[in-house]
Amino acid sequence: MGITSPEETHVVEEHLKQFPDLKQELNDMEMSLEKYAQSNSVQPSPSVKEKLFKHVFPENEIAPVISINKGSTVIPFYKLIAAASLLLLIGSIVLNYSFYQKYHRTDNELQLAQQKIEQAQKYNQAMSQDLD
């Protein structure tokens, strides 16, 4: 009923789980309260309903019509194709840049290796001339 604190509610719920008789008694009490409220209820006069509706929905005021289906939640196929193409383009750019960097690094390493080979060949020629 909302008259207990959260801690008290938790304790009561735990006791109800432990003791089925207590739970049955609580259900019986709730049913008794419901029957008492129903037996002592008073029907409002028909004019109350009419006054209430006039207050909530004035006749001179036209309520706007709101469409529930403003748009489709389905994404059109061409948007999916465009998104996939964009992702592929970005992936291609990244891979091209990566391969370009590797190409230049490998090319530089190749030039260094060729220079070392030339130096080694010159050294070998000089050594062979000294031996002759």
Chimera marker file (.cmm) of the C-alpha trace (Angstrom):
<marker_set name="trace">
<marker id="1" x="0.000" y="0.000" z="0.000" r="1" g="1" b="0" radius="0.5"/>
<marker id="2" x="3.014" y="2.282" z="0.096" r="1" g="1" b="0" radius="0.5"/>
<marker id="3" x="2.966" y="3.068" z="3.813" r="1" g="1" b="0" radius="0.5"/>
<marker id="4" x="6.195" y="1.233" z="4.655" r="1" g="1" b="0" radius="0.5"/>
<marker id="5" x="9.790" y="2.157" z="3.990" r="1" g="1" b="0" radius="0.5"/>
<marker id="6" x="11.746" y="0.111" z="1.417" r="1" g="1" b="0" radius="0.5"/>
<marker id="7" x="13.574" y="-1.707" z="4.226" r="1" g="1" b="0" radius="0.5"/>
<marker id="8" x="10.315" y="-2.583" z="5.993" r="1" g="1" b="0" radius="0.5"/>
<marker id="9" x="8.790" y="-3.745" z="2.718" r="1" g="1" b="0" radius="0.5"/>
<marker id="10" x="11.796" y="-6.006" z="2.128" r="1" g="1" b="0" radius="0.5"/>
<marker id="11" x="11.484" y="-7.530" z="5.634" r="1" g="1" b="0" radius="0.5"/>
<marker id="12" x="7.746" y="-8.151" z="5.132" r="1" g="1" b="0" radius="0.5"/>
<marker id="13" x="8.345" y="-9.761" z="1.731" r="1" g="1" b="0" radius="0.5"/>
<marker id="14" x="10.974" y="-12.064" z="3.247" r="1" g="1" b="0" radius="0.5"/>
<marker id="15" x="8.567" y="-13.113" z="6.029" r="1" g="1" b="0" radius="0.5"/>
<marker id="16" x="5.840" y="-13.750" z="3.445" r="1" g="1" b="0" radius="0.5"/>
<marker id="17" x="8.212" y="-16.043" z="1.552" r="1" g="1" b="0" radius="0.5"/>
<marker id="18" x="9.083" y="-17.955" z="4.732" r="1" g="1" b="0" radius="0.5"/>
<marker id="19" x="5.546" y="-18.286" z="6.118" r="1" g="1" b="0" radius="0.5"/>
<marker id="20" x="2.819" y="-19.257" z="3.608" r="1" g="1" b="0" radius="0.5"/>
<marker id="21" x="0.085" y="-18.895" z="6.275" r="1" g="1" b="0" radius="0.5"/>
<marker id="22" x="1.087" y="-15.261" z="6.749" r="1" g="1" b="0" radius="0.5"/>
<marker id="23" x="0.848" y="-14.689" z="3.008" r="1" g="1" b="0" radius="0.5"/>
<marker id="24" x="-2.640" y="-16.239" z="2.942" r="1" g="1" b="0" radius="0.5"/>
<marker id="25" x="-3.742" y="-14.018" z="5.825" r="1" g="1" b="0" radius="0.5"/>
<marker id="26" x="-2.447" y="-10.926" z="4.021" r="1" g="1" b="0" radius="0.5"/>
<marker id="27" x="-4.359" y="-11.930" z="0.874" r="1" g="1" b="0" radius="0.5"/>
<marker id="28" x="-7.530" y="-12.415" z="2.946" r="1" g="1" b="0" radius="0.5"/>
<marker id="29" x="-7.090" y="-8.960" z="4.504" r="1" g="1" b="0" radius="0.5"/>
<marker id="30" x="-6.614" y="-7.355" z="1.093" r="1" g="1" b="0" radius="0.5"/>
<marker id="31" x="-9.750" y="-9.056" z="-0.217" r="1" g="1" b="0" radius="0.5"/>
<marker id="32" x="-11.718" y="-7.880" z="2.825" r="1" g="1" b="0" radius="0.5"/>
<marker id="33" x="-10.554" y="-4.297" z="2.283" r="1" g="1" b="0" radius="0.5"/>
<marker id="34" x="-11.514" y="-4.493" z="-1.387" r="1" g="1" b="0" radius="0.5"/>
<marker id="35" x="-14.989" y="-5.823" z="-0.542" r="1" g="1" b="0" radius="0.5"/>
<marker id="36" x="-15.462" y="-3.091" z="2.082" r="1" g="1" b="0" radius="0.5"/>
<marker id="37" x="-14.432" y="-0.385" z="-0.414" r="1" g="1" b="0" radius="0.5"/>
<marker id="38" x="-16.804" y="-1.798" z="-3.044" r="1" g="1" b="0" radius="0.5"/>
<marker id="39" x="-19.711" y="-2.044" z="-0.640" r="1" g="1" b="0" radius="0.5"/>
<marker id="40" x="-19.322" y="1.565" z="0.540" r="1" g="1" b="0" radius="0.5"/>
<marker id="41" x="-18.641" y="3.086" z="-2.858" r="1" g="1" b="0" radius="0.5"/>
<marker id="42" x="-20.866" y="5.901" z="-4.117" r="1" g="1" b="0" radius="0.5"/>
<marker id="43" x="-21.822" y="6.288" z="-7.763" r="1" g="1" b="0" radius="0.5"/>
<marker id="44" x="-21.242" y="9.828" z="-8.990" r="1" g="1" b="0" radius="0.5"/>
<marker id="45" x="-24.117" y="11.585" z="-10.689" r="1" g="1" b="0" radius="0.5"/>
<marker id="46" x="-24.165" y="11.576" z="-14.504" r="1" g="1" b="0" radius="0.5"/>
<marker id="47" x="-23.556" y="15.324" z="-14.531" r="1" g="1" b="0" radius="0.5"/>
<marker id="48" x="-20.114" y="14.811" z="-12.961" r="1" g="1" b="0" radius="0.5"/>
<marker id="49" x="-18.936" y="12.857" z="-15.981" r="1" g="1" b="0" radius="0.5"/>
<marker id="50" x="-20.298" y="15.491" z="-18.335" r="1" g="1" b="0" radius="0.5"/>
<marker id="51" x="-18.643" y="18.348" z="-16.393" r="1" g="1" b="0" radius="0.5"/>
<marker id="52" x="-15.384" y="16.467" z="-16.243" r="1" g="1" b="0" radius="0.5"/>
<marker id="53" x="-15.302" y="15.876" z="-20.002" r="1" g="1" b="0" radius="0.5"/>
<marker id="54" x="-16.191" y="19.507" z="-20.700" r="1" g="1" b="0" radius="0.5"/>
<marker id="55" x="-13.342" y="20.602" z="-18.459" r="1" g="1" b="0" radius="0.5"/>
<marker id="56" x="-10.815" y="18.191" z="-19.964" r="1" g="1" b="0" radius="0.5"/>
<marker id="57" x="-11.986" y="18.516" z="-23.583" r="1" g="1" b="0" radius="0.5"/>
<marker id="58" x="-13.456" y="21.978" z="-24.213" r="1" g="1" b="0" radius="0.5"/>
<marker id="59" x="-15.785" y="21.977" z="-27.229" r="1" g="1" b="0" radius="0.5"/>
<marker id="60" x="-14.284" y="25.071" z="-28.836" r="1" g="1" b="0" radius="0.5"/>
<marker id="61" x="-10.845" y="23.570" z="-28.785" r="1" g="1" b="0" radius="0.5"/>
<marker id="62" x="-10.044" y="21.109" z="-31.561" r="1" g="1" b="0" radius="0.5"/>
<marker id="63" x="-7.517" y="18.495" z="-30.600" r="1" g="1" b="0" radius="0.5"/>
<marker id="64" x="-4.737" y="17.996" z="-33.131" r="1" g="1" b="0" radius="0.5"/>
<marker id="65" x="-4.558" y="14.650" z="-34.864" r="1" g="1" b="0" radius="0.5"/>
<marker id="66" x="-1.203" y="13.024" z="-34.282" r="1" g="1" b="0" radius="0.5"/>
<marker id="67" x="-0.079" y="10.366" z="-36.690" r="1" g="1" b="0" radius="0.5"/>
<marker id="68" x="1.487" y="7.359" z="-35.028" r="1" g="1" b="0" radius="0.5"/>
<marker id="69" x="3.324" y="6.180" z="-38.139" r="1" g="1" b="0" radius="0.5"/>
<marker id="70" x="5.400" y="9.263" z="-38.931" r="1" g="1" b="0" radius="0.5"/>
<marker id="71" x="8.059" y="7.339" z="-40.754" r="1" g="1" b="0" radius="0.5"/>
<marker id="72" x="9.165" y="3.900" z="-41.507" r="1" g="1" b="0" radius="0.5"/>
<marker id="73" x="11.746" y="2.364" z="-39.217" r="1" g="1" b="0" radius="0.5"/>
<marker id="74" x="13.071" y="0.306" z="-42.133" r="1" g="1" b="0" radius="0.5"/>
<marker id="75" x="16.261" y="1.771" z="-43.584" r="1" g="1" b="0" radius="0.5"/>
<marker id="76" x="16.026" y="2.076" z="-47.371" r="1" g="1" b="0" radius="0.5"/>
<marker id="77" x="18.302" y="-0.265" z="-49.312" r="1" g="1" b="0" radius="0.5"/>
<marker id="78" x="20.208" y="2.526" z="-51.058" r="1" g="1" b="0" radius="0.5"/>
<marker id="79" x="21.234" y="3.979" z="-47.687" r="1" g="1" b="0" radius="0.5"/>
<marker id="80" x="22.685" y="0.632" z="-46.657" r="1" g="1" b="0" radius="0.5"/>
<marker id="81" x="24.564" y="0.410" z="-49.971" r="1" g="1" b="0" radius="0.5"/>
<marker id="82" x="25.905" y="3.944" z="-49.523" r="1" g="1" b="0" radius="0.5"/>
<marker id="83" x="27.052" y="3.186" z="-45.967" r="1" g="1" b="0" radius="0.5"/>
<marker id="84" x="28.765" y="-0.038" z="-47.071" r="1" g="1" b="0" radius="0.5"/>
<marker id="85" x="30.466" y="1.783" z="-49.966" r="1" g="1" b="0" radius="0.5"/>
<marker id="86" x="31.705" y="4.479" z="-47.629" r="1" g="1" b="0" radius="0.5"/>
<marker id="87" x="33.125" y="1.879" z="-45.241" r="1" g="1" b="0" radius="0.5"/>
<marker id="88" x="34.863" y="0.086" z="-48.103" r="1" g="1" b="0" radius="0.5"/>
<marker id="89" x="36.308" y="3.381" z="-49.355" r="1" g="1" b="0" radius="0.5"/>
<marker id="90" x="37.694" y="4.245" z="-45.920" r="1" g="1" b="0" radius="0.5"/>
<marker id="91" x="39.132" y="0.733" z="-45.567" r="1" g="1" b="0" radius="0.5"/>
<marker id="92" x="40.724" y="0.989" z="-49.001" r="1" g="1" b="0" radius="0.5"/>
<marker id="93" x="42.307" y="4.346" z="-48.163" r="1" g="1" b="0" radius="0.5"/>
<marker id="94" x="43.759" y="2.968" z="-44.932" r="1" g="1" b="0" radius="0.5"/>
<marker id="95" x="45.159" y="-0.120" z="-46.648" r="1" g="1" b="0" radius="0.5"/>
<marker id="96" x="46.596" y="1.904" z="-49.553" r="1" g="1" b="0" radius="0.5"/>
<marker id="97" x="48.368" y="4.231" z="-47.136" r="1" g="1" b="0" radius="0.5"/>
<marker id="98" x="49.721" y="1.281" z="-45.171" r="1" g="1" b="0" radius="0.5"/>
<marker id="99" x="51.010" y="-0.481" z="-48.310" r="1" g="1" b="0" radius="0.5"/>
<marker id="100" x="52.488" y="2.781" z="-49.629" r="1" g="1" b="0" radius="0.5"/>
<marker id="101" x="54.447" y="3.222" z="-46.389" r="1" g="1" b="0" radius="0.5"/>
<marker id="102" x="55.675" y="-0.393" z="-46.515" r="1" g="1" b="0" radius="0.5"/>
<marker id="103" x="56.689" y="0.036" z="-50.171" r="1" g="1" b="0" radius="0.5"/>
<marker id="104" x="58.827" y="3.088" z="-49.382" r="1" g="1" b="0" radius="0.5"/>
<marker id="105" x="60.399" y="1.406" z="-46.360" r="1" g="1" b="0" radius="0.5"/>
<marker id="106" x="61.215" y="-1.700" z="-48.420" r="1" g="1" b="0" radius="0.5"/>
<marker id="107" x="62.541" y="0.415" z="-51.313" r="1" g="1" b="0" radius="0.5"/>
<marker id="108" x="64.860" y="2.273" z="-48.924" r="1" g="1" b="0" radius="0.5"/>
<marker id="109" x="66.062" y="-0.998" z="-47.434" r="1" g="1" b="0" radius="0.5"/>
<marker id="110" x="66.697" y="-2.370" z="-50.946" r="1" g="1" b="0" radius="0.5"/>
<marker id="111" x="68.772" y="0.681" z="-51.887" r="1" g="1" b="0" radius="0.5"/>
<marker id="112" x="70.810" y="0.331" z="-48.693" r="1" g="1" b="0" radius="0.5"/>
<marker id="113" x="71.374" y="-3.366" z="-49.411" r="1" g="1" b="0" radius="0.5"/>
<marker id="114" x="72.467" y="-2.600" z="-53.000" r="1" g="1" b="0" radius="0.5"/>
<marker id="115" x="74.879" y="0.043" z="-51.719" r="1" g="1" b="0" radius="0.5"/>
<marker id="116" x="76.350" y="-2.459" z="-49.261" r="1" g="1" b="0" radius="0.5"/>
<marker id="117" x="76.714" y="-5.036" z="-52.050" r="1" g="1" b="0" radius="0.5"/>
<marker id="118" x="78.498" y="-2.470" z="-54.269" r="1" g="1" b="0" radius="0.5"/>
<marker id="119" x="80.802" y="-1.566" z="-51.400" r="1" g="1" b="0" radius="0.5"/>
<marker id="120" x="81.494" y="-5.224" z="-50.725" r="1" g="1" b="0" radius="0.5"/>
<marker id="121" x="82.237" y="-5.832" z="-54.421" r="1" g="1" b="0" radius="0.5"/>
<marker id="122" x="84.600" y="-2.847" z="-54.501" r="1" g="1" b="0" radius="0.5"/>
<marker id="123" x="86.292" y="-4.123" z="-51.366" r="1" g="1" b="0" radius="0.5"/>
<marker id="124" x="86.629" y="-7.605" z="-52.876" r="1" g="1" b="0" radius="0.5"/>
<marker id="125" x="88.118" y="-6.165" z="-56.100" r="1" g="1" b="0" radius="0.5"/>
<marker id="126" x="90.586" y="-4.104" z="-54.080" r="1" g="1" b="0" radius="0.5"/>
<marker id="127" x="91.558" y="-7.151" z="-52.046" r="1" g="1" b="0" radius="0.5"/>
<marker id="128" x="91.958" y="-9.309" z="-55.161" r="1" g="1" b="0" radius="0.5"/>
<marker id="129" x="94.213" y="-6.632" z="-56.749" r="1" g="1" b="0" radius="0.5"/>
<marker id="130" x="96.325" y="-6.485" z="-53.605" r="1" g="1" b="0" radius="0.5"/>
<marker id="131" x="96.760" y="-10.235" z="-53.695" r="1" g="1" b="0" radius="0.5"/>
<marker id="132" x="97.897" y="-10.182" z="-57.315" r="1" g="1" b="0" radius="0.5"/>
<link id1="1" id2="2" r="1" g="1" b="0" radius="0.2"/>
<link id1="2" id2="3" r="1" g="1" b="0" radius="0.2"/>
<link id1="3" id2="4" r="1" g="1" b="0" radius="0.2"/>
<link id1="4" id2="5" r="1" g="1" b="0" radius="0.2"/>
<link id1="5" id2="6" r="1" g="1" b="0" radius="0.2"/>
<link id1="6" id2="7" r="1" g="1" b="0" radius="0.2"/>
<link id1="7" id2="8" r="1" g="1" b="0" radius="0.2"/>
<link id1="8" id2="9" r="1" g="1" b="0" radius="0.2"/>
<link id1="9" id2="10" r="1" g="1" b="0" radius="0.2"/>
<link id1="10" id2="11" r="1" g="1" b="0" radius="0.2"/>
<link id1="11" id2="12" r="1" g="1" b="0" radius="0.2"/>
<link id1="12" id2="13" r="1" g="1" b="0" radius="0.2"/>
<link id1="13" id2="14" r="1" g="1" b="0" radius="0.2"/>
<link id1="14" id2="15" r="1" g="1" b="0" radius="0.2"/>
<link id1="15" id2="16" r="1" g="1" b="0" radius="0.2"/>
<link id1="16" id2="17" r="1" g="1" b="0" radius="0.2"/>
<link id1="17" id2="18" r="1" g="1" b="0" radius="0.2"/>
<link id1="18" id2="19" r="1" g="1" b="0" radius="0.2"/>
<link id1="19" id2="20" r="1" g="1" b="0" radius="0.2"/>
<link id1="20" id2="21" r="1" g="1" b="0" radius="0.2"/>
<link id1="21" id2="22" r="1" g="1" b="0" radius="0.2"/>
<link id1="22" id2="23" r="1" g="1" b="0" radius="0.2"/>
<link id1="23" id2="24" r="1" g="1" b="0" radius="0.2"/>
<link id1="24" id2="25" r="1" g="1" b="0" radius="0.2"/>
<link id1="25" id2="26" r="1" g="1" b="0" radius="0.2"/>
<link id1="26" id2="27" r="1" g="1" b="0" radius="0.2"/>
<link id1="27" id2="28" r="1" g="1" b="0" radius="0.2"/>
<link id1="28" id2="29" r="1" g="1" b="0" radius="0.2"/>
<link id1="29" id2="30" r="1" g="1" b="0" radius="0.2"/>
<link id1="30" id2="31" r="1" g="1" b="0" radius="0.2"/>
<link id1="31" id2="32" r="1" g="1" b="0" radius="0.2"/>
<link id1="32" id2="33" r="1" g="1" b="0" radius="0.2"/>
<link id1="33" id2="34" r="1" g="1" b="0" radius="0.2"/>
<link id1="34" id2="35" r="1" g="1" b="0" radius="0.2"/>
<link id1="35" id2="36" r="1" g="1" b="0" radius="0.2"/>
<link id1="36" id2="37" r="1" g="1" b="0" radius="0.2"/>
<link id1="37" id2="38" r="1" g="1" b="0" radius="0.2"/>
<link id1="38" id2="39" r="1" g="1" b="0" radius="0.2"/>
<link id1="39" id2="40" r="1" g="1" b="0" radius="0.2"/>
<link id1="40" id2="41" r="1" g="1" b="0" radius="0.2"/>
<link id1="41" id2="42" r="1" g="1" b="0" radius="0.2"/>
<link id1="42" id2="43" r="1" g="1" b="0" radius="0.2"/>
<link id1="43" id2="44" r="1" g="1" b="0" radius="0.2"/>
<link id1="44" id2="45" r="1" g="1" b="0" radius="0.2"/>
<link id1="45" id2="46" r="1" g="1" b="0" radius="0.2"/>
<link id1="46" id2="47" r="1" g="1" b="0" radius="0.2"/>
<link id1="47" id2="48" r="1" g="1" b="0" radius="0.2"/>
<link id1="48" id2="49" r="1" g="1" b="0" radius="0.2"/>
<link id1="49" id2="50" r="1" g="1" b="0" radius="0.2"/>
<link id1="50" id2="51" r="1" g="1" b="0" radius="0.2"/>
<link id1="51" id2="52" r="1" g="1" b="0" radius="0.2"/>
<link id1="52" id2="53" r="1" g="1" b="0" radius="0.2"/>
<link id1="53" id2="54" r="1" g="1" b="0" radius="0.2"/>
<link id1="54" id2="55" r="1" g="1" b="0" radius="0.2"/>
<link id1="55" id2="56" r="1" g="1" b="0" radius="0.2"/>
<link id1="56" id2="57" r="1" g="1" b="0" radius="0.2"/>
<link id1="57" id2="58" r="1" g="1" b="0" radius="0.2"/>
<link id1="58" id2="59" r="1" g="1" b="0" radius="0.2"/>
<link id1="59" id2="60" r="1" g="1" b="0" radius="0.2"/>
<link id1="60" id2="61" r="1" g="1" b="0" radius="0.2"/>
<link id1="61" id2="62" r="1" g="1" b="0" radius="0.2"/>
<link id1="62" id2="63" r="1" g="1" b="0" radius="0.2"/>
<link id1="63" id2="64" r="1" g="1" b="0" radius="0.2"/>
<link id1="64" id2="65" r="1" g="1" b="0" radius="0.2"/>
<link id1="65" id2="66" r="1" g="1" b="0" radius="0.2"/>
<link id1="66" id2="67" r="1" g="1" b="0" radius="0.2"/>
<link id1="67" id2="68" r="1" g="1" b="0" radius="0.2"/>
<link id1="68" id2="69" r="1" g="1" b="0" radius="0.2"/>
<link id1="69" id2="70" r="1" g="1" b="0" radius="0.2"/>
<link id1="70" id2="71" r="1" g="1" b="0" radius="0.2"/>
<link id1="71" id2="72" r="1" g="1" b="0" radius="0.2"/>
<link id1="72" id2="73" r="1" g="1" b="0" radius="0.2"/>
<link id1="73" id2="74" r="1" g="1" b="0" radius="0.2"/>
<link id1="74" id2="75" r="1" g="1" b="0" radius="0.2"/>
<link id1="75" id2="76" r="1" g="1" b="0" radius="0.2"/>
<link id1="76" id2="77" r="1" g="1" b="0" radius="0.2"/>
<link id1="77" id2="78" r="1" g="1" b="0" radius="0.2"/>
<link id1="78" id2="79" r="1" g="1" b="0" radius="0.2"/>
<link id1="79" id2="80" r="1" g="1" b="0" radius="0.2"/>
<link id1="80" id2="81" r="1" g="1" b="0" radius="0.2"/>
<link id1="81" id2="82" r="1" g="1" b="0" radius="0.2"/>
<link id1="82" id2="83" r="1" g="1" b="0" radius="0.2"/>
<link id1="83" id2="84" r="1" g="1" b="0" radius="0.2"/>
<link id1="84" id2="85" r="1" g="1" b="0" radius="0.2"/>
<link id1="85" id2="86" r="1" g="1" b="0" radius="0.2"/>
<link id1="86" id2="87" r="1" g="1" b="0" radius="0.2"/>
<link id1="87" id2="88" r="1" g="1" b="0" radius="0.2"/>
<link id1="88" id2="89" r="1" g="1" b="0" radius="0.2"/>
<link id1="89" id2="90" r="1" g="1" b="0" radius="0.2"/>
<link id1="90" id2="91" r="1" g="1" b="0" radius="0.2"/>
<link id1="91" id2="92" r="1" g="1" b="0" radius="0.2"/>
<link id1="92" id2="93" r="1" g="1" b="0" radius="0.2"/>
<link id1="93" id2="94" r="1" g="1" b="0" radius="0.2"/>
<link id1="94" id2="95" r="1" g="1" b="0" radius="0.2"/>
<link id1="95" id2="96" r="1" g="1" b="0" radius="0.2"/>
<link id1="96" id2="97" r="1" g="1" b="0" radius="0.2"/>
<link id1="97" id2="98" r="1" g="1" b="0" radius="0.2"/>
<link id1="98" id2="99" r="1" g="1" b="0" radius="0.2"/>
<link id1="99" id2="100" r="1" g="1" b="0" radius="0.2"/>
<link id1="100" id2="101" r="1" g="1" b="0" radius="0.2"/>
<link id1="101" id2="102" r="1" g="1" b="0" radius="0.2"/>
<link id1="102" id2="103" r="1" g="1" b="0" radius="0.2"/>
<link id1="103" id2="104" r="1" g="1" b="0" radius="0.2"/>
<link id1="104" id2="105" r="1" g="1" b="0" radius="0.2"/>
<link id1="105" id2="106" r="1" g="1" b="0" radius="0.2"/>
<link id1="106" id2="107" r="1" g="1" b="0" radius="0.2"/>
<link id1="107" id2="108" r="1" g="1" b="0" radius="0.2"/>
<link id1="108" id2="109" r="1" g="1" b="0" radius="0.2"/>
<link id1="109" id2="110" r="1" g="1" b="0" radius="0.2"/>
<link id1="110" id2="111" r="1" g="1" b="0" radius="0.2"/>
<link id1="111" id2="112" r="1" g="1" b="0" radius="0.2"/>
<link id1="112" id2="113" r="1" g="1" b="0" radius="0.2"/>
<link id1="113" id2="114" r="1" g="1" b="0" radius="0.2"/>
<link id1="114" id2="115" r="1" g="1" b="0" radius="0.2"/>
<link id1="115" id2="116" r="1" g="1" b="0" radius="0.2"/>
<link id1="116" id2="117" r="1" g="1" b="0" radius="0.2"/>
<link id1="117" id2="118" r="1" g="1" b="0" radius="0.2"/>
<link id1="118" id2="119" r="1" g="1" b="0" radius="0.2"/>
<link id1="119" id2="120" r="1" g="1" b="0" radius="0.2"/>
<link id1="120" id2="121" r="1" g="1" b="0" radius="0.2"/>
<link id1="121" id2="122" r="1" g="1" b="0" radius="0.2"/>
<link id1="122" id2="123" r="1" g="1" b="0" radius="0.2"/>
<link id1="123" id2="124" r="1" g="1" b="0" radius="0.2"/>
<link id1="124" id2="125" r="1" g="1" b="0" radius="0.2"/>
<link id1="125" id2="126" r="1" g="1" b="0" radius="0.2"/>
<link id1="126" id2="127" r="1" g="1" b="0" radius="0.2"/>
<link id1="127" id2="128" r="1" g="1" b="0" radius="0.2"/>
<link id1="128" id2="129" r="1" g="1" b="0" radius="0.2"/>
<link id1="129" id2="130" r="1" g="1" b="0" radius="0.2"/>
<link id1="130" id2="131" r="1" g="1" b="0" radius="0.2"/>
<link id1="131" id2="132" r="1" g="1" b="0" radius="0.2"/>
</marker_set>
